[in-house]
């Protein structure tokens, strides 16, 4: 069950760009959850982050050959949900599309010191960089939403 969660229901086993596959899964899950619960879906963000951290910490204790294995995508799922957490002035489809692009850029480029978070011990190092990328993406989306609504 833990491997199922860590791989994002198998998305992390994608041979090409498993992080992108995990992020795409998160986008689809968000759309379904939004359809069911509306903006209330943001309440599950903390739960997803906690589940990603707990799973990565337990798996980390079993030993990895690399600090943040690419097959673990539960952290990308948590980061994507965090990026989409703030209510914005976009349609949900536009919010998810923009969120996906901005999150993937932030997760791959890892600006403003996000890369250093991978060096944290255990599951923290696996999950923290993706949560930081998600927070950064959310801030970018919120700033763009404010700017667009200001009429500039």
C-alpha positions in Angstrom: 0.0 0.0 0.0 2.8 2.4 0.9 4.5 1.9 -2.6 1.1 2.5 -4.2 0.8 5.8 -2.4 4.5 6.8 -3.0 4.2 6.1 -6.8 1.0 8.1 -7.0 -1.1 5.0 -7.9 1.6 3.9 -10.3 2.2 7.3 -12.1 5.8 7.4 -10.7 6.6 4.2 -12.6 6.2 6.1 -15.9 9.5 5.6 -17.8 9.6 9.2 -19.0 9.1 12.2 -16.7 7.5 10.5 -13.7 7.3 13.8 -11.8 5.3 15.2 -14.7 3.1 12.1 -14.7 2.5 12.5 -10.9 1.7 16.2 -11.4 -0.8 15.4 -14.2 -2.4 12.8 -11.9 -2.7 15.5 -9.2 -4.3 17.9 -11.7 -6.9 15.2 -12.6 -7.5 14.4 -9.0 -8.0 18.1 -8.2 -10.5 18.5 -11.0 -12.5 15.5 -9.7 -12.3 16.7 -6.1 -13.3 20.3 -7.1 -16.3 19.0 -9.0 -17.4 17.1 -5.8 -16.5 19.6 -3.1 -15.9 23.0 -4.8 -13.4 25.3 -3.0 -13.7 23.0 0.0 -11.2 20.7 -1.7 -8.4 22.9 -0.3 -9.1 21.4 3.1 -7.5 18.2 2.0 -4.2 19.8 1.1 -2.7 19.3 4.6 -3.8 15.7 4.6 -2.2 15.0 1.3 1.1 16.7 2.4 1.1 14.7 5.7 0.4 11.4 3.8 3.2 12.1 1.4 5.6 13.0 4.2 4.7 9.9 6.3 5.0 7.5 3.4 8.3 9.0 2.3 9.7 8.9 5.8 8.8 5.3 6.3 10.2 4.3 2.9 13.4 6.4 3.5 14.1 4.3 6.6 14.3 1.3 4.3 17.1 2.9 2.4 17.3 4.6 -1.0 20.1 4.6 -3.5 19.4 8.3 -4.2 18.1 11.2 -2.0 14.8 11.8 -3.9 14.0 8.8 -6.1 12.1 9.8 -9.2 9.5 7.0 -8.8 8.2 8.8 -5.6 5.6 11.2 -6.9 3.4 11.6 -3.8 5.5 14.7 -3.1 4.5 16.1 -6.6 0.9 15.4 -5.8 1.1 17.3 -2.5 3.0 20.2 -4.2 0.4 20.5 -7.0 -2.5 20.5 -4.5 -0.7 23.2 -2.5 -0.2 25.3 -5.7 -3.9 25.1 -6.4 -5.0 25.7 -2.8 -5.8 29.4 -3.0 -9.1 30.5 -4.4 -8.3 32.6 -7.5 -10.3 34.5 -10.1 -9.7 31.9 -12.8 -12.0 29.2 -14.0 -11.1 25.9 -12.4 -9.8 24.5 -15.8 -7.6 27.6 -16.3 -6.4 27.4 -12.6 -5.4 23.8 -13.0 -3.7 24.3 -16.4 -1.7 27.3 -15.3 -1.0 25.7 -11.9 0.4 22.6 -13.7 2.7 24.6 -15.9 3.9 27.0 -13.1 4.4 24.1 -10.6 6.3 22.0 -13.1 8.6 24.9 -13.9 9.2 25.7 -10.2 9.7 22.0 -9.4 12.2 21.4 -12.2 14.1 24.8 -12.0 13.9 24.9 -8.1 14.6 28.7 -7.8 15.1 30.7 -4.6 16.9 28.0 -2.7 14.3 25.3 -3.1 17.0 22.8 -4.3 18.7 23.0 -0.8 15.5 21.5 0.8 16.3 18.2 -0.8 19.2 17.9 1.6 16.9 17.7 4.6 17.0 14.3 6.3 14.6 11.5 5.6 11.2 12.1 4.2 11.6 15.9 4.8 14.1 16.0 2.0 11.8 14.1 -0.4 8.7 16.3 0.3 9.9 19.8 1.3 11.2 20.9 -2.1 7.9 20.0 -3.8 5.9 21.8 -1.1 8.1 24.8 -1.5 7.7 24.6 -5.3 3.9 24.3 -4.8 3.9 27.3 -2.5 5.9 29.4 -5.0 3.6 28.4 -7.8 0.5 29.3 -5.7 2.0 32.7 -5.0 2.7 33.3 -8.7 -0.9 32.3 -9.6 -2.3 34.6 -6.9 -0.1 37.5 -8.0 -1.2 37.0 -11.6 -4.8 36.8 -10.5 -4.5 40.1 -8.6 -2.7 41.7 -11.5 -5.3 40.6 -14.0 -8.2 41.8 -11.8 -6.6 45.2 -11.3 -7.1 45.9 -15.0 -3.5 46.5 -15.9 
